[in-house]
Amino acid sequence: MSDIILEAVDLHKRFTRGGGLFAKATTIHAVNGVSLQVRRGETFAIVGESGCGKSTLARLLLRLIDPTEGSVIHEGQDLTMLGAGAMRALRSELQFIFQDPFSALNPRMSVETIIAEPLRLHTSLNAAERREKVAELMARVGLRPEMADRFPHEFSGGQRQRICIARALASGPKLVIGDEPVSALDVSVQAQIVNLLEDLKQEFGLTLVIIAHDLAVIRHMSDRIAVMYLGEVVELARTEDLFTAPRHPYTQALLAAIPVPVPGSAAGRKVLGGDIPSPANPPSGCKFHTRCPHATALCRTTRPVLDGKDHQVACHHHQTLPAPDLPLARASRRSPAAEARFALYRAASRDAELQIDTTHPNNPTNSKETTQ
């Protein structure tokens, strides 16, 4: 069995906007030549500014949209070559968690029907067995099984995201992609959902691909990170390597912007100037040269390619750039004893979630915060 569960090969996605009798159509270059590999059992993160193409890439990886060019390989199969029937059958192994849990859930369907739908489509379980499985999944994600007959509007945002996670797990997938699965939630609830995803990954042997722009969340849960800028991957490395020794100027600027509890760390912080260029009119050469303090004539004319093995960088000058002095790299990490205490805390929190009752039987949003 190959160590690579999913691979993108030179993926491109272009959208056409406008056009008509007197207007010229505009081409949006959302994803431009992305190649990457996701290893079995890891948590692979894709990060970048809003508009960099990371959500489009996530949908391409599961063929929720078709690429303009390139291919997506899942365990030896090119997903772009599969017919509708074969792709539908493969959906049980590849699942998606959307950013907004409210819009991702059908408001006319009960929670039991929502979670049971993948079971009805991809398994041979009868109605009684599906109800039992739904109750089991709800309990596993921290929801009380007796809430199964309620509808999405009766739940809080954190509870709705737990419903989405339960639905994604129902078919027994091998790989789950989360498109900013915690960005729409309160900070306290984000931590609970992140811990839940980590626990489920270990329990079900999942491979996770997480799309995010919150680097603190990504550092907590990912094994490797790909940094995107204007539709391209500019750096790809192990999490600790990227956070402690970033090589691309864009990655360095992203990490320098993270606030850290180090006195005086804000003094002298380099702020990235300008806005991300329009994907309808991307710059020539290196896409980052319009904002890069180290850009040269070569950067303006020649597009760099990812260079390296374990730590890949798309920059002409990354080997000669001075090492950045990042407060984040100097910030202290948890000791083994502290990590053990946090693990005990998470275990206690999971046990408590299953015991907390709501203050009103018909209003689960009045329940304590830990049930979210």
Secondary structure as UniProt FT lines:
FT   STRAND          4..17
FT   STRAND          26..39
FT   TURN            40..41
FT   STRAND          43..47
FT   TURN            50..51
FT   HELIX           54..61
FT   TURN            62..63
FT   STRAND          69..74
FT   TURN            75..76
FT   STRAND          77..78
FT   HELIX           79..81
FT   HELIX           84..90
FT   TURN            91..93
FT   STRAND          94..97
FT   HELIX           101..104
FT   TURN            107..108
FT   HELIX           111..122
FT   HELIX           127..140
FT   TURN            141..142
FT   HELIX           145..149
FT   HELIX           152..154
FT   HELIX           157..170
FT   STRAND          175..179
FT   TURN            181..184
FT   HELIX           187..204
FT   STRAND          207..212
FT   HELIX           215..221
FT   STRAND          224..229
FT   TURN            230..231
FT   STRAND          232..238
FT   HELIX           239..244
FT   HELIX           249..256
FT   TURN            263..268
FT   TURN            279..280
FT   TURN            287..291
FT   TURN            293..294
FT   HELIX           297..301
FT   STRAND          312..313
FT   TURN            316..320
FT   HELIX           327..330
FT   HELIX           336..353
FT   TURN            354..355
FT   TURN            361..362
FT   HELIX           364..366
FT   HELIX           369..371
//
